[in-house]
């Protein structure tokens, strides 16, 4: 029964170190939060937005819905639907913004409750295909959607195929009823007569006053199939997610088109028949073949950032050891200035992180990292990231009571921050400011390591130049300076001056 | 309170009304006035918790006094000026060393932190390595050194920049007799030229007695006495000390009888022991034995010795245990 007093002692020690206990208790809860940010549905404002390039070659079709000839462009309508898609839970089914219904309203199809601040996609639809693919390849866009020239024709043909099929079946039923022999199937000649009647237009139904079905100009049901192509990097989680969403939107869009068409022809239809036509429109995913990347390629910069964040623990524990073993006191007795101490401690860690980058980069290459940018492009970013970590370590070492506490607290801060900085997977942002010097400012943007991650992905994995990461470098530098000033101030006041 | 400025410039180290209190407890150091002369070895003694370390830390500028001032060669220590720091050398009680650095690297590091010119640092380091018999180990990482070698290096580091005032906090704790002899020799040599001042805190009364020109005894944060060791010894009584151990505690009548033969000390903390001080105490020994036999107590043991600093210390601070 010796475990009872032992357990009591352990419990007492835990309860007397409230600082560590606080973090120990919060840690799992914080992880739940992080994963909810990454994968959960925590609200309309907390969503990841995907960058979608659309190359719309749809030529549309000439139609006359009774108000004169017009060109129906369903490609444009589809782009509008994608733009209007939002994370709002209360989003309605696709409907027209305008009061128009039936085929005439197809052009203005949108999701009912559009919420621009929580839009799913940032849609760019002014690009040429080559440029769109290049931007997908460089990571600017998660995917590129190519809408073919015959999209409207194929989509309408699918819808009209349903409609005319229903009309034809209705004619068969009526033939059976008229023939006085219910259930008798028409002969081939009788069927041909019915087709001819239909092609000429029965002239029995008045769609609108003064308009008959045979006076309408509708797309031919003999249109060629149209295939939309969604191009992206299969290893990019954003592409995978974009693909799933676009597929669902397209299915819903085509159903909506079909439903509108059936509305037009419903007076010709027998009751209870559902559309079951052949789908002439399909979506296929294709890989951007500029360079084959793996998920690992996206993770290597994240691992570098994670390593930088692990510096927090190393540095804070070292500083605490200096304190608890009397080294700092011995140095305080000398002529050492505050600046001497900080520079003297910072430089070796910076050197270490650069060496760490080289080793990590080398190992990553060994294990198949496909970098476009040179490792040297990342050195400056790593130095800035290291400074941020050292600054955080100074803050931890200013507050901690001993090296054990410093180690625990550092880990509990550094690991979640690495996840929130997008080191391992993209996280959904909580937008703080919609326009911050021309950029959207999210909660995670307040972490300098978020900018390190982004800039490293851009420079190392995609080989972009300084201009592409200018904003992230600037933000990283500003946040690092702020963090460093806080760290230096706290550490100086609490550790480097005479004790009170 | 008005600051007394006399002797500030002639004293190597001075304290004026130095106080330190923590929270609502009693003062750890209570209105300490002190003048330590240039060229002397000053022993600062006191039981555990008396306020020695607090005093030393305030004199080093590591601890901010609640009130009062401390000076080194007339310059206030709390300013933290680099000129003040250069005048001080410290050998802390714990060996504060970097386990991975060698002996030479330690001397080089600390010397450079005091801005000692490179050439002077090289020659001074060599001299200290020889003086403290560290030559064979100069390139060894400190983690491979014995405890005695580490303590010698600890002391050498306090001297590498040639300070005027050297504070040694229990420098001989844990040393073997050979190392202790070497250490005492070095400390004695330090003040030979009359330029350097050594402040020594120790629990070894023998060490304080042998090395110190003057001794201050501190208890409950107050300076109880400050004088040369011989003067202090004389102050508790001339002659020798006779310690008698009995089989049981003596009665008040017995103690009264014994007072006829000398100065009797009796402390309830050691109930079976009587200490009698006086001149020609051996001549009186037979009569003391007779007096004890008459009171039916039995003598277990007797010791005759000269007065020591320890006697002074115990007389002033008592025999009750501290740090309770």
HADDOCK unambig.tbl for C-alpha pairs under 7 A between the chains (distance, minus, plus):
assign (segid A and resid 325 and name CA) (segid B and resid 96 and name CA) 6.84 0.50 0.50
assign (segid A and resid 326 and name CA) (segid B and resid 96 and name CA) 5.85 0.50 0.50
assign (segid A and resid 327 and name CA) (segid B and resid 96 and name CA) 6.21 0.50 0.50
assign (segid A and resid 333 and name CA) (segid B and resid 85 and name CA) 6.22 0.50 0.50
assign (segid A and resid 334 and name CA) (segid B and resid 85 and name CA) 5.93 0.50 0.50
assign (segid A and resid 334 and name CA) (segid B and resid 86 and name CA) 6.94 0.50 0.50
assign (segid A and resid 334 and name CA) (segid B and resid 113 and name CA) 5.87 0.50 0.50
assign (segid A and resid 334 and name CA) (segid B and resid 114 and name CA) 5.69 0.50 0.50
assign (segid A and resid 335 and name CA) (segid B and resid 82 and name CA) 5.29 0.50 0.50
assign (segid A and resid 335 and name CA) (segid B and resid 85 and name CA) 6.16 0.50 0.50
assign (segid A and resid 335 and name CA) (segid B and resid 86 and name CA) 6.85 0.50 0.50
assign (segid A and resid 335 and name CA) (segid B and resid 113 and name CA) 5.90 0.50 0.50
assign (segid A and resid 335 and name CA) (segid B and resid 114 and name CA) 5.31 0.50 0.50
assign (segid A and resid 336 and name CA) (segid B and resid 113 and name CA) 5.95 0.50 0.50
assign (segid A and resid 498 and name CA) (segid B and resid 61 and name CA) 6.32 0.50 0.50
assign (segid A and resid 498 and name CA) (segid B and resid 62 and name CA) 4.60 0.50 0.50
assign (segid A and resid 498 and name CA) (segid B and resid 63 and name CA) 4.95 0.50 0.50
assign (segid A and resid 498 and name CA) (segid B and resid 64 and name CA) 5.64 0.50 0.50
assign (segid A and resid 499 and name CA) (segid B and resid 62 and name CA) 6.15 0.50 0.50
assign (segid A and resid 499 and name CA) (segid B and resid 63 and name CA) 4.69 0.50 0.50
assign (segid A and resid 499 and name CA) (segid B and resid 64 and name CA) 5.81 0.50 0.50
assign (segid A and resid 500 and name CA) (segid B and resid 63 and name CA) 6.16 0.50 0.50
assign (segid A and resid 500 and name CA) (segid B and resid 64 and name CA) 5.30 0.50 0.50
